[in-house]
Amino acid sequence: MIKNLGWYSHEALTVEDDPKVVNDNCLSGMRCPKCRSLGPFSIAVTTVAVVHDDGSDETGELNWDDSSRCGCRECPFVGVVKDFTIAEVGNEG
């Protein structure tokens, strides 16, 4: 079992650590490694937008990857998405 609650670690938590609840939609497989919150998280995303002089309209999907900056809104932990990834049981490597 992999377990690391330290800052900026790239080791993932496993669902064995706390199997009671997991995200199953946009934040599937994510949990704060410090406070164990399931979100919300602030994630630096990329998207496409139409930008006018007086504002913008988002026209694309929100995209991020393991190296995208990510912060927990429940505690001060900030890292990258990979830090928030929970390894699946049996796939810890």
Beta strands, then each sheet from edge to edge (+ up, - down):
strand 1: 13-14
strand 2: 41-43
strand 3: 49-52
strand 4: 55-58
strand 5: 69-72
strand 6: 78-80
strand 7: 86-87
sheet 1: 1+ 7+
sheet 2: 2+ 5- 6+
sheet 3: 3+ 4-
end
